[in-house]
């Protein structure tokens, strides 16, 4: 079996994301790619709220995620509070294709 660092995007979707304190923040729902460079700009992390009855989708800069083979998922230094402080799918003003910093927060949105 050949090992390498490449992974198809459909295998990234559904991968768990754990925060700074080890808590599960959610799963990667999709990757947002730059059409010109082809690089991953950010991952959209799907997080369950209130017993899984409501879903929030948070953009997380790709550089903030680090694959952990032991967990078979991604680790980040972010917390759920960091995610909640930033843009979310429920924000009516948020454009998933616009990566300019939202106002007034969050501190991690620097892609």
Buried (B, 14 or more C-beta within 10 A) or exposed (E): EEEEEEEEEEEBBEBBBBBEEEEBBBBBBBBBBEEEEEEBBBBBBBBEEEEEEEBBBBBBBBEBBEBEEEBEBBBBEBBBEBBBBBBBBEEEEBEEEEBEBBEEEBEBBEB
